[in-house]
Amino acid sequence: MNQTMPKGWYKYGGFEIIKGEKDSMGNNVGKVVSDDNGKFGFIMNRFPANYNGDTIELSGRVKYEKVKDYVGLIMWIDGEKRGHHLVFESMQNRHIRGSSDWTEYSIKVPYPPNSKYIYIGGILGKGGTAWFDDFRVTIDGKDIQTLEETKRLTLKDFTPEALTSALSKSSVPMDLSNQDTWNKSLDQLIDEVGDKKIVAIGESTHGTSEFYQVREMITKRLVEEKGFNLVVLESPYDDIELLNQSLDSKPLDSLMRKHLFSIYQTEEMRSFLQWYKEKRSDYSVEFKGNDDSYWAFIDLLKSQIYPINDPQLNQLLDRLDESIENRLSDNLKNRIKEGKKVYDNILAIENHLKSTGKLTGVLEEMILNGKTSYINYVLLDNEQPIRTRDEVMAERISYLAKQSDRKIIVWAHNAHISNEVIVDAEIGLMGYYLDKEFKDDYYAVGLMTLNGTYSYMDEKFINGDHNYNEELKAETLQSSEEELWETKLAKLGKAAIINTEMLSKELNSDAVIGPTKLIGYGKEDSMDIYYIPLTKHYDCLIFIENTNATRPIFN
């Protein structure tokens, strides 16, 4: 029996027959029938995200007949800004096909604190018919129909006087007069984070000089005074390992040119690396990369495996070298096929090393980074959802942090170190997973600015090749018509350190949403403003009102 969609439900997509229907028991269900005029169709519902929690799950029952492509549940969450899904999850990648009687399915995603609307539904691809029923949404295991709704607070809900008072009570000024006064301003922060396992120091742009200066100050003090012994940079693992191998034998500038992303080829990064070069033995500190190992991974493995002098191992290494070369095919299907071969060959090397008792800790770490770099080719080949860059970076840091003697400092963008997901079920996932795993042993320091200049590069895919010779350019930070978090922080003066836990108490909420800037490797644009509850995302904020672009070495 046909009927209109139940109240609150809508049809979406290119199929003509998307409607409500009553089953034989008189129960309302949603029905989607594929046709030749569309690629997909789904029933959907939208409701305000006026709830608190950590994880959201959608469950529902699905019946389907003669499905050729896919069928399943779909859910996404939007924030203040249109066009930015905070999270998105669909069963499309599971490729459920054929026919089946009623079966229950579920999908689960992190629940962002800056959520505004929740969208749920059932989706059908080309070919077949599907029925959907008994949708249920839970947050942290509790049905939202039983949860108390909470008012979403924004910066606009506070008077300027109230906000300035709260900020003043939860912050201390920084004196930037000279290096000594700047360093002295960090005393309280160093004492607070000195016993943590992982301290992540962010940046709202990759090209701000003062961010690198303050990160170097914090890093030196944590190493020298608190026993931190590993600095991890948002950069390819293999290249940083090769840089380390040649640090005492080759000029630092040439190593930076060959092994660092262009955005890091600056006077500021050289200052840190020079200190690291001189002091790494004194403090037993190491420097590592945390990004995908595509271009120098085979050279790195050869440097460790050839000295083992195992003919069978060398043959496996040759096969790996060949599959890496073949991965560069222009054809996508071939790239996926050869990328999977790379993964399989890395696995074969790992298994041989294990079976012969030759898998050292150094090789285990290298192989982990190789496998996590190529795992998405395996997932694509198996038609499974791929792993995001943030998820993989979190796994690598977790591996290092589980070694009992490690105390780690992470240098990465604010968007990656954040304790909460920021957008697209990806940005912020590194910090999100590390915070959930290590809890109080993970501490995120966000670095922010309002005015000045920054460096950027035109290259869109920063790890798209191994030619790290892009020109660094400088640009002025754009003014905003909106009242940013940064605008409010500027009321504190030229520079300040803000304790976000104290700020939450002063505001009587840890979920006050406001716009902030997150600028990546490229030039700032209108999409670089994100709406987030800043106090949930970072344990501490360092704000410097006026900053300058980093100074390129090679331009």
DAWOFEN-V511259 format. One record per residue. N is the residue number from 1. PHI is phi in degrees with one decimal (NA if undefined). OMEGA is omega as a letter, one per 20 degrees, with the letter a starting at -180 (999 if undefined). BURIAL is 1 if it has 16 or more other C-alpha atoms within 10 Angstrom, else 0. Layout:
# DAWOFEN-V511259
n:N phi:PHI omega:OMEGA burial:BURIAL
n:N phi:PHI omega:OMEGA burial:BURIAL
This chain:
# DAWOFEN-V511259
n:1 phi:NA omega:a burial:0
n:2 phi:-85.2 omega:r burial:0
n:3 phi:-159.2 omega:r burial:0
n:4 phi:-73.1 omega:r burial:0
n:5 phi:-63.8 omega:r burial:1
n:6 phi:-59.1 omega:a burial:0
n:7 phi:-55.6 omega:r burial:0
n:8 phi:91.4 omega:a burial:0
n:9 phi:-103.7 omega:a burial:1
n:10 phi:-133.6 omega:r burial:1
n:11 phi:-105.7 omega:a burial:1
n:12 phi:-148.3 omega:r burial:0
n:13 phi:113.6 omega:a burial:0
n:14 phi:-97.9 omega:a burial:1
n:15 phi:-87.3 omega:a burial:1
n:16 phi:-76.0 omega:a burial:1
n:17 phi:-97.6 omega:r burial:0
n:18 phi:-133.2 omega:a burial:1
n:19 phi:-157.6 omega:r burial:1
n:20 phi:-88.2 omega:a burial:1
n:21 phi:-154.5 omega:r burial:1
n:22 phi:-101.0 omega:r burial:0
n:23 phi:-82.2 omega:a burial:0
n:24 phi:-65.2 omega:r burial:0
n:25 phi:-96.1 omega:a burial:0
n:26 phi:82.0 omega:a burial:0
n:27 phi:-86.3 omega:r burial:0
n:28 phi:-75.3 omega:r burial:1
n:29 phi:-133.5 omega:r burial:1
n:30 phi:-98.6 omega:a burial:1
n:31 phi:-127.2 omega:r burial:1
n:32 phi:-129.0 omega:r burial:1
n:33 phi:-118.6 omega:r burial:1
n:34 phi:-72.2 omega:r burial:1
n:35 phi:-143.6 omega:a burial:1
n:36 phi:-83.2 omega:a burial:0
n:37 phi:-97.2 omega:a burial:0
n:38 phi:-147.0 omega:a burial:0
n:39 phi:-95.0 omega:r burial:0
n:40 phi:-161.2 omega:r burial:1
n:41 phi:-156.2 omega:r burial:1
n:42 phi:-154.0 omega:r burial:1
n:43 phi:-91.7 omega:a burial:1
n:44 phi:-147.2 omega:r burial:1
n:45 phi:-138.6 omega:r burial:1
n:46 phi:-130.6 omega:r burial:1
n:47 phi:-150.1 omega:a burial:0
n:48 phi:-62.8 omega:a burial:0
n:49 phi:-92.6 omega:a burial:1
n:50 phi:-91.4 omega:a burial:1
n:51 phi:-139.9 omega:r burial:1
n:52 phi:-107.3 omega:r burial:1
n:53 phi:161.7 omega:a burial:0
n:54 phi:-114.6 omega:a burial:0
n:55 phi:-134.2 omega:r burial:0
n:56 phi:-117.5 omega:a burial:1
n:57 phi:-131.9 omega:r burial:1
n:58 phi:-110.8 omega:r burial:1
n:59 phi:-124.3 omega:a burial:1
n:60 phi:-174.2 omega:r burial:1
n:61 phi:-102.9 omega:a burial:1
n:62 phi:-132.1 omega:r burial:1
n:63 phi:-120.6 omega:a burial:1
n:64 phi:-149.6 omega:a burial:1
n:65 phi:-134.2 omega:r burial:1
n:66 phi:52.3 omega:r burial:0
n:67 phi:-77.3 omega:a burial:1
n:68 phi:-96.8 omega:a burial:1
n:69 phi:-111.2 omega:a burial:1
n:70 phi:-161.9 omega:r burial:1
n:71 phi:-153.4 omega:r burial:1
n:72 phi:159.8 omega:a burial:1
n:73 phi:-94.2 omega:r burial:1
n:74 phi:-143.3 omega:r burial:1
n:75 phi:-151.7 omega:r burial:1
n:76 phi:-146.7 omega:a burial:1
n:77 phi:-129.6 omega:r burial:1
n:78 phi:-109.9 omega:r burial:1
n:79 phi:-108.1 omega:a burial:1
n:80 phi:-66.4 omega:a burial:1
n:81 phi:-94.6 omega:r burial:0
n:82 phi:-67.9 omega:r burial:0
n:83 phi:90.4 omega:r burial:0
n:84 phi:-114.5 omega:r burial:1
n:85 phi:-75.2 omega:r burial:1
n:86 phi:-67.5 omega:r burial:1
n:87 phi:-140.6 omega:r burial:1
n:88 phi:-148.7 omega:r burial:1
n:89 phi:-143.3 omega:r burial:1
n:90 phi:-140.1 omega:r burial:1
n:91 phi:-82.1 omega:a burial:1
n:92 phi:-53.5 omega:a burial:1
n:93 phi:-73.3 omega:r burial:1
n:94 phi:-79.5 omega:r burial:0
n:95 phi:52.3 omega:r burial:1
n:96 phi:-75.2 omega:a burial:1
n:97 phi:-133.3 omega:r burial:1
n:98 phi:87.7 omega:a burial:0
n:99 phi:-132.9 omega:r burial:0
n:100 phi:-160.6 omega:r burial:0
n:101 phi:-74.7 omega:a burial:0
n:102 phi:-54.6 omega:r burial:0
n:103 phi:-135.2 omega:r burial:0
n:104 phi:-90.2 omega:r burial:0
n:105 phi:-129.6 omega:r burial:0
n:106 phi:-153.4 omega:r burial:1
n:107 phi:-133.8 omega:a burial:1
n:108 phi:-136.9 omega:r burial:1
n:109 phi:-143.7 omega:r burial:1
n:110 phi:-60.7 omega:a burial:1
n:111 phi:-102.3 omega:a burial:1
n:112 phi:-69.7 omega:r burial:1
n:113 phi:-71.1 omega:r burial:1
n:114 phi:-98.7 omega:a burial:1
n:115 phi:-67.8 omega:r burial:1
n:116 phi:-118.2 omega:r burial:1
n:117 phi:-132.6 omega:r burial:1
n:118 phi:-109.1 omega:r burial:1
n:119 phi:-116.1 omega:r burial:1
n:120 phi:-132.1 omega:r burial:1
n:121 phi:179.6 omega:r burial:1
n:122 phi:-121.8 omega:a burial:1
n:123 phi:-124.7 omega:r burial:1
n:124 phi:-133.0 omega:r burial:1
n:125 phi:-89.2 omega:a burial:1
n:126 phi:-64.5 omega:r burial:1
n:127 phi:89.8 omega:r burial:1
n:128 phi:113.8 omega:r burial:1
n:129 phi:-135.0 omega:a burial:1
n:130 phi:-138.9 omega:r burial:1
n:131 phi:-123.2 omega:a burial:1
n:132 phi:-130.5 omega:a burial:1
n:133 phi:-157.3 omega:r burial:1
n:134 phi:56.3 omega:r burial:0
n:135 phi:-67.4 omega:r burial:1
n:136 phi:-144.0 omega:r burial:0
n:137 phi:-115.4 omega:r burial:1
n:138 phi:-125.3 omega:r burial:1
n:139 phi:-121.2 omega:a burial:1
n:140 phi:53.2 omega:r burial:0
n:141 phi:84.1 omega:a burial:0
n:142 phi:-108.4 omega:r burial:0
n:143 phi:-59.9 omega:a burial:0
n:144 phi:-64.7 omega:r burial:1
n:145 phi:-69.4 omega:r burial:0
n:146 phi:-103.4 omega:a burial:0
n:147 phi:-85.5 omega:r burial:0
n:148 phi:-78.4 omega:r burial:0
n:149 phi:-76.0 omega:a burial:0
n:150 phi:-121.6 omega:r burial:0
n:151 phi:-73.7 omega:r burial:0
n:152 phi:-84.5 omega:a burial:1
n:153 phi:-95.2 omega:r burial:1
n:154 phi:-126.4 omega:r burial:1
n:155 phi:-57.8 omega:a burial:1
n:156 phi:-69.2 omega:r burial:0
n:157 phi:-80.5 omega:a burial:0
n:158 phi:-116.1 omega:r burial:0
n:159 phi:-70.5 omega:r burial:0
n:160 phi:-54.8 omega:a burial:0
n:161 phi:-67.2 omega:a burial:0
n:162 phi:-65.6 omega:a burial:0
n:163 phi:-68.6 omega:r burial:1
n:164 phi:-63.2 omega:r burial:1
n:165 phi:-62.8 omega:a burial:1
n:166 phi:-63.1 omega:r burial:1
n:167 phi:-65.0 omega:a burial:1
n:168 phi:-64.0 omega:a burial:1
n:169 phi:-72.1 omega:a burial:0
n:170 phi:-112.1 omega:a burial:1
n:171 phi:-139.6 omega:r burial:1
n:172 phi:-127.8 omega:a burial:1
n:173 phi:-72.5 omega:r burial:1
n:174 phi:-111.2 omega:r burial:1
n:175 phi:-99.6 omega:a burial:1
n:176 phi:-96.2 omega:a burial:1
n:177 phi:-57.2 omega:r burial:0
n:178 phi:-156.2 omega:a burial:0
n:179 phi:-61.2 omega:a burial:0
n:180 phi:-67.6 omega:a burial:0
n:181 phi:-68.5 omega:r burial:0
n:182 phi:-62.3 omega:r burial:1
n:183 phi:-62.8 omega:a burial:1
n:184 phi:-62.2 omega:r burial:0
n:185 phi:-64.0 omega:a burial:1
n:186 phi:-90.4 omega:a burial:1
n:187 phi:-53.0 omega:a burial:0
n:188 phi:-63.7 omega:r burial:0
n:189 phi:-63.8 omega:a burial:0
n:190 phi:-61.6 omega:r burial:1
n:191 phi:-63.9 omega:a burial:0
n:192 phi:-71.2 omega:a burial:0
n:193 phi:-100.8 omega:a burial:1
n:194 phi:-61.8 omega:a burial:1
n:195 phi:-102.4 omega:r burial:0
n:196 phi:-77.2 omega:r burial:1
n:197 phi:-87.7 omega:a burial:1
n:198 phi:-132.0 omega:r burial:1
n:199 phi:-115.9 omega:a burial:1
n:200 phi:-101.6 omega:a burial:1
n:201 phi:-112.5 omega:a burial:1
n:202 phi:-94.6 omega:r burial:1
n:203 phi:-171.3 omega:r burial:1
n:204 phi:-84.3 omega:r burial:1
n:205 phi:-139.0 omega:r burial:1
n:206 phi:-79.9 omega:a burial:1
n:207 phi:-121.6 omega:a burial:1
n:208 phi:-110.1 omega:a burial:1
n:209 phi:-58.8 omega:a burial:1
n:210 phi:-62.6 omega:r burial:1
n:211 phi:-63.7 omega:r burial:1
n:212 phi:-68.8 omega:r burial:1
n:213 phi:-64.8 omega:a burial:1
n:214 phi:-70.7 omega:r burial:1
n:215 phi:-64.3 omega:r burial:1
n:216 phi:-64.2 omega:r burial:1
n:217 phi:-60.5 omega:a burial:1
n:218 phi:-62.0 omega:a burial:1
n:219 phi:-62.5 omega:r burial:1
n:220 phi:-58.3 omega:a burial:1
n:221 phi:-69.6 omega:r burial:1
n:222 phi:-66.6 omega:r burial:1
n:223 phi:-71.8 omega:a burial:1
n:224 phi:-76.2 omega:a burial:0
n:225 phi:-106.1 omega:a burial:0
n:226 phi:-119.8 omega:r burial:1
n:227 phi:78.1 omega:r burial:1
n:228 phi:-67.2 omega:a burial:1
n:229 phi:-135.7 omega:r burial:1
n:230 phi:-150.9 omega:r burial:1
n:231 phi:-113.3 omega:a burial:1
n:232 phi:-114.6 omega:a burial:1
n:233 phi:-106.0 omega:r burial:1
n:234 phi:-70.1 omega:a burial:1
n:235 phi:-161.1 omega:a burial:1
n:236 phi:-56.5 omega:a burial:1
n:237 phi:-59.9 omega:a burial:1
n:238 phi:-63.6 omega:a burial:1
n:239 phi:-62.8 omega:a burial:1
n:240 phi:-66.5 omega:r burial:1
n:241 phi:-63.7 omega:r burial:1
n:242 phi:-68.8 omega:r burial:1
n:243 phi:-60.2 omega:r burial:1
n:244 phi:-60.5 omega:a burial:1
n:245 phi:-64.0 omega:a burial:0
n:246 phi:-108.3 omega:a burial:0
n:247 phi:-61.6 omega:a burial:1
n:248 phi:-92.5 omega:a burial:0
n:249 phi:-117.3 omega:a burial:0
n:250 phi:-127.6 omega:a burial:0
n:251 phi:-59.7 omega:a burial:0
n:252 phi:-60.2 omega:a burial:1
n:253 phi:-61.7 omega:a burial:0
n:254 phi:-67.6 omega:r burial:0
n:255 phi:-68.6 omega:r burial:1
n:256 phi:-64.3 omega:r burial:1
n:257 phi:-62.6 omega:a burial:1
n:258 phi:-84.9 omega:a burial:1
n:259 phi:-119.3 omega:r burial:1
n:260 phi:-113.3 omega:r burial:1
n:261 phi:-51.6 omega:a burial:1
n:262 phi:-57.0 omega:a burial:1
n:263 phi:-63.7 omega:a burial:1
n:264 phi:-99.4 omega:a burial:1
n:265 phi:-84.4 omega:a burial:1
n:266 phi:-132.4 omega:r burial:1
n:267 phi:-60.4 omega:a burial:1
n:268 phi:-65.2 omega:r burial:1
n:269 phi:-69.6 omega:r burial:1
n:270 phi:-62.9 omega:r burial:1
n:271 phi:-58.5 omega:r burial:0
n:272 phi:-65.7 omega:a burial:1
n:273 phi:-65.9 omega:r burial:1
n:274 phi:-66.0 omega:r burial:0
n:275 phi:-62.7 omega:r burial:0
n:276 phi:-60.8 omega:r burial:1
n:277 phi:-60.2 omega:a burial:1
n:278 phi:-80.1 omega:a burial:0
n:279 phi:-112.0 omega:a burial:0
n:280 phi:-61.7 omega:r burial:1
n:281 phi:-73.3 omega:a burial:0
n:282 phi:-60.7 omega:a burial:0
n:283 phi:-111.6 omega:a burial:0
n:284 phi:50.6 omega:a burial:0
n:285 phi:-101.5 omega:r burial:1
n:286 phi:-118.4 omega:a burial:1
n:287 phi:-128.1 omega:a burial:1
n:288 phi:-136.4 omega:r burial:1
n:289 phi:-98.8 omega:a burial:1
n:290 phi:-133.3 omega:a burial:1
n:291 phi:-110.5 omega:a burial:1
n:292 phi:-59.9 omega:a burial:1
n:293 phi:-104.0 omega:a burial:1
n:294 phi:-106.4 omega:a burial:1
n:295 phi:-99.6 omega:a burial:1
n:296 phi:-119.8 omega:a burial:1
n:297 phi:-62.1 omega:a burial:1
n:298 phi:-65.3 omega:r burial:1
n:299 phi:-64.6 omega:r burial:0
n:300 phi:-64.5 omega:r burial:1
n:301 phi:-63.3 omega:r burial:1
n:302 phi:-58.8 omega:a burial:0
n:303 phi:-63.1 omega:a burial:0
n:304 phi:-99.3 omega:a burial:0
n:305 phi:-91.0 omega:a burial:1
n:306 phi:-56.2 omega:r burial:0
n:307 phi:-64.2 omega:r burial:0
n:308 phi:-67.9 omega:r burial:0
n:309 phi:60.3 omega:r burial:0
n:310 phi:-119.2 omega:a burial:0
n:311 phi:-55.7 omega:a burial:0
n:312 phi:-65.1 omega:r burial:0
n:313 phi:-65.2 omega:r burial:1
n:314 phi:-65.1 omega:r burial:1
n:315 phi:-64.1 omega:r burial:0
n:316 phi:-62.3 omega:r burial:0
n:317 phi:-66.9 omega:r burial:1
n:318 phi:-64.4 omega:r burial:0
n:319 phi:-63.3 omega:r burial:1
n:320 phi:-62.8 omega:r burial:1
n:321 phi:-58.7 omega:a burial:1
n:322 phi:-66.3 omega:a burial:0
n:323 phi:-68.4 omega:r burial:1
n:324 phi:-65.9 omega:r burial:1
n:325 phi:-63.6 omega:a burial:0
n:326 phi:-68.3 omega:a burial:1
n:327 phi:-64.5 omega:a burial:1
n:328 phi:-80.4 omega:r burial:0
n:329 phi:-57.9 omega:r burial:0
n:330 phi:-75.2 omega:a burial:0
n:331 phi:-85.2 omega:a burial:0
n:332 phi:-60.5 omega:a burial:0
n:333 phi:-61.6 omega:r burial:0
n:334 phi:-67.2 omega:r burial:0
n:335 phi:-62.8 omega:r burial:1
n:336 phi:-64.3 omega:a burial:1
n:337 phi:-61.1 omega:a burial:1
n:338 phi:-72.9 omega:r burial:1
n:339 phi:-62.3 omega:r burial:1
n:340 phi:-64.8 omega:r burial:1
n:341 phi:-61.9 omega:r burial:1
n:342 phi:-57.7 omega:a burial:1
n:343 phi:-59.2 omega:a burial:1
n:344 phi:-61.8 omega:r burial:1
n:345 phi:-70.2 omega:r burial:1
n:346 phi:-62.7 omega:r burial:1
n:347 phi:-62.4 omega:r burial:1
n:348 phi:-64.0 omega:r burial:1
n:349 phi:-63.4 omega:r burial:1
n:350 phi:-61.5 omega:a burial:1
n:351 phi:-63.5 omega:r burial:0
n:352 phi:-65.8 omega:r burial:0
n:353 phi:-63.3 omega:r burial:1
n:354 phi:-66.0 omega:a burial:0
n:355 phi:-67.8 omega:a burial:0
n:356 phi:-101.9 omega:r burial:0
n:357 phi:69.5 omega:a burial:0
n:358 phi:-111.4 omega:a burial:0
n:359 phi:-83.7 omega:r burial:1
n:360 phi:-77.3 omega:r burial:0
n:361 phi:-61.9 omega:r burial:0
n:362 phi:-63.4 omega:a burial:0
n:363 phi:-68.2 omega:r burial:1
n:364 phi:-59.6 omega:r burial:0
n:365 phi:-65.0 omega:r burial:0
n:366 phi:-61.8 omega:a burial:1
n:367 phi:-66.8 omega:r burial:1
n:368 phi:-57.2 omega:a burial:1
n:369 phi:-67.4 omega:r burial:1
n:370 phi:-66.6 omega:a burial:1
n:371 phi:-64.1 omega:a burial:1
n:372 phi:-71.2 omega:r burial:1
n:373 phi:-73.5 omega:a burial:1
n:374 phi:-109.6 omega:a burial:1
n:375 phi:-61.5 omega:a burial:1
n:376 phi:-68.3 omega:r burial:1
n:377 phi:-65.4 omega:r burial:1
n:378 phi:-65.4 omega:a burial:1
n:379 phi:-65.6 omega:r burial:0
n:380 phi:-63.9 omega:r burial:1
n:381 phi:-63.9 omega:r burial:0
n:382 phi:-94.5 omega:r burial:0
n:383 phi:56.8 omega:r burial:0
n:384 phi:-112.5 omega:r burial:1
n:385 phi:-60.6 omega:a burial:0
n:386 phi:-80.1 omega:r burial:0
n:387 phi:-92.9 omega:a burial:0
n:388 phi:-76.7 omega:r burial:0
n:389 phi:-57.3 omega:a burial:1
n:390 phi:-64.3 omega:r burial:1
n:391 phi:-61.0 omega:a burial:1
n:392 phi:-68.5 omega:r burial:1
n:393 phi:-62.4 omega:r burial:1
n:394 phi:-62.8 omega:r burial:1
n:395 phi:-62.7 omega:a burial:1
n:396 phi:-65.8 omega:r burial:1
n:397 phi:-68.3 omega:r burial:1
n:398 phi:-59.6 omega:r burial:1
n:399 phi:-57.7 omega:a burial:0
n:400 phi:-67.7 omega:a burial:1
n:401 phi:-70.8 omega:a burial:1
n:402 phi:-75.6 omega:r burial:0
n:403 phi:-78.5 omega:a burial:0
n:404 phi:-59.4 omega:a burial:0
n:405 phi:-90.8 omega:a burial:0
n:406 phi:-89.4 omega:r burial:1
n:407 phi:-128.4 omega:a burial:1
n:408 phi:-113.2 omega:r burial:1
n:409 phi:-113.8 omega:a burial:1
n:410 phi:-107.5 omega:r burial:1
n:411 phi:-107.8 omega:r burial:1
n:412 phi:-156.0 omega:a burial:1
n:413 phi:-66.4 omega:r burial:1
n:414 phi:-49.0 omega:a burial:1
n:415 phi:-64.8 omega:a burial:1
n:416 phi:-90.7 omega:a burial:1
n:417 phi:-82.8 omega:a burial:1
n:418 phi:-53.1 omega:r burial:1
n:419 phi:-69.7 omega:a burial:1
n:420 phi:-129.6 omega:r burial:1
n:421 phi:-65.6 omega:a burial:1
n:422 phi:-101.2 omega:a burial:1
n:423 phi:-161.9 omega:r burial:1
n:424 phi:60.7 omega:a burial:1
n:425 phi:52.9 omega:a burial:1
n:426 phi:-136.6 omega:a burial:1
n:427 phi:-65.2 omega:a burial:1
n:428 phi:98.6 omega:a burial:1
n:429 phi:-69.0 omega:r burial:1
n:430 phi:-61.0 omega:r burial:1
n:431 phi:-64.6 omega:r burial:1
n:432 phi:-58.1 omega:a burial:1
n:433 phi:-69.1 omega:r burial:1
n:434 phi:-66.8 omega:r burial:1
n:435 phi:-64.6 omega:a burial:1
n:436 phi:-69.4 omega:a burial:0
n:437 phi:-79.5 omega:a burial:0
n:438 phi:-101.8 omega:r burial:1
n:439 phi:51.3 omega:a burial:0
n:440 phi:-67.7 omega:r burial:0
n:441 phi:-85.2 omega:r burial:1
n:442 phi:-110.5 omega:a burial:1
n:443 phi:-136.7 omega:a burial:1
n:444 phi:-108.0 omega:r burial:1
n:445 phi:-109.6 omega:r burial:1
n:446 phi:-91.3 omega:r burial:1
n:447 phi:-109.8 omega:a burial:1
n:448 phi:-136.8 omega:r burial:1
n:449 phi:-146.1 omega:r burial:1
n:450 phi:-119.4 omega:a burial:1
n:451 phi:-126.2 omega:r burial:1
n:452 phi:122.3 omega:a burial:0
n:453 phi:-121.5 omega:r burial:1
n:454 phi:-150.3 omega:r burial:1
n:455 phi:-94.4 omega:r burial:1
n:456 phi:-152.2 omega:r burial:1
n:457 phi:-137.4 omega:a burial:1
n:458 phi:-80.6 omega:a burial:0
n:459 phi:-62.1 omega:a burial:1
n:460 phi:-79.8 omega:a burial:0
n:461 phi:-103.7 omega:a burial:0
n:462 phi:-65.0 omega:r burial:1
n:463 phi:-109.5 omega:a burial:1
n:464 phi:-79.8 omega:r burial:0
n:465 phi:-155.3 omega:a burial:0
n:466 phi:-107.4 omega:r burial:0
n:467 phi:-102.2 omega:a burial:0
n:468 phi:-88.3 omega:a burial:1
n:469 phi:-129.3 omega:r burial:1
n:470 phi:-68.2 omega:r burial:1
n:471 phi:-77.0 omega:r burial:1
n:472 phi:-89.6 omega:a burial:1
n:473 phi:-115.4 omega:r burial:1
n:474 phi:-117.4 omega:r burial:1
n:475 phi:-144.8 omega:r burial:0
n:476 phi:-89.0 omega:r burial:0
n:477 phi:-61.6 omega:a burial:1
n:478 phi:-76.1 omega:r burial:0
n:479 phi:-77.2 omega:a burial:0
n:480 phi:-124.7 omega:r burial:0
n:481 phi:-73.4 omega:r burial:0
n:482 phi:-87.9 omega:r burial:0
n:483 phi:-81.8 omega:a burial:0
n:484 phi:-74.2 omega:r burial:1
n:485 phi:-54.0 omega:a burial:1
n:486 phi:-61.0 omega:r burial:1
n:487 phi:-62.6 omega:r burial:1
n:488 phi:-67.9 omega:a burial:0
n:489 phi:-65.1 omega:a burial:1
n:490 phi:-63.8 omega:r burial:1
n:491 phi:-66.1 omega:a burial:1
n:492 phi:-80.1 omega:a burial:1
n:493 phi:114.3 omega:a burial:0
n:494 phi:-67.0 omega:a burial:1
n:495 phi:-159.8 omega:a burial:1
n:496 phi:-157.4 omega:r burial:1
n:497 phi:-111.4 omega:a burial:1
n:498 phi:-111.1 omega:r burial:1
n:499 phi:-85.8 omega:a burial:1
n:500 phi:-70.6 omega:r burial:1
n:501 phi:-65.5 omega:r burial:1
n:502 phi:-66.4 omega:r burial:1
n:503 phi:-63.3 omega:r burial:1
n:504 phi:-60.3 omega:r burial:1
n:505 phi:-66.3 omega:a burial:0
n:506 phi:-67.1 omega:r burial:1
n:507 phi:-89.0 omega:a burial:1
n:508 phi:59.7 omega:r burial:0
n:509 phi:-167.4 omega:r burial:0
n:510 phi:-105.6 omega:a burial:1
n:511 phi:-130.5 omega:r burial:1
n:512 phi:-81.7 omega:a burial:1
n:513 phi:-94.2 omega:r burial:1
n:514 phi:-156.3 omega:a burial:1
n:515 phi:-78.3 omega:r burial:1
n:516 phi:-144.5 omega:a burial:1
n:517 phi:-98.0 omega:r burial:1
n:518 phi:-134.2 omega:a burial:1
n:519 phi:-106.2 omega:a burial:1
n:520 phi:-85.8 omega:a burial:1
n:521 phi:-75.6 omega:a burial:1
n:522 phi:-93.8 omega:a burial:1
n:523 phi:-76.3 omega:a burial:1
n:524 phi:-59.1 omega:r burial:1
n:525 phi:-142.1 omega:a burial:0
n:526 phi:-66.0 omega:a burial:0
n:527 phi:-81.4 omega:a burial:0
n:528 phi:-88.2 omega:r burial:0
n:529 phi:-103.1 omega:a burial:1
n:530 phi:-125.9 omega:a burial:1
n:531 phi:-103.7 omega:a burial:1
n:532 phi:-141.4 omega:r burial:1
n:533 phi:-83.0 omega:a burial:1
n:534 phi:-55.4 omega:a burial:1
n:535 phi:-70.4 omega:r burial:1
n:536 phi:-80.1 omega:a burial:1
n:537 phi:-84.2 omega:a burial:1
n:538 phi:-135.3 omega:r burial:1
n:539 phi:-81.1 omega:a burial:1
n:540 phi:-154.9 omega:r burial:1
n:541 phi:-125.0 omega:r burial:1
n:542 phi:-114.4 omega:a burial:1
n:543 phi:-112.5 omega:r burial:1
n:544 phi:-125.2 omega:a burial:1
n:545 phi:-64.6 omega:a burial:1
n:546 phi:-119.8 omega:a burial:1
n:547 phi:-132.2 omega:a burial:1
n:548 phi:-128.2 omega:r burial:1
n:549 phi:-66.2 omega:r burial:1
n:550 phi:-63.6 omega:a burial:1
n:551 phi:-103.4 omega:a burial:1
n:552 phi:-64.7 omega:r burial:1
n:553 phi:-84.2 omega:a burial:1
n:554 phi:-106.6 omega:a burial:0
n:555 phi:-63.2 omega:999 burial:0
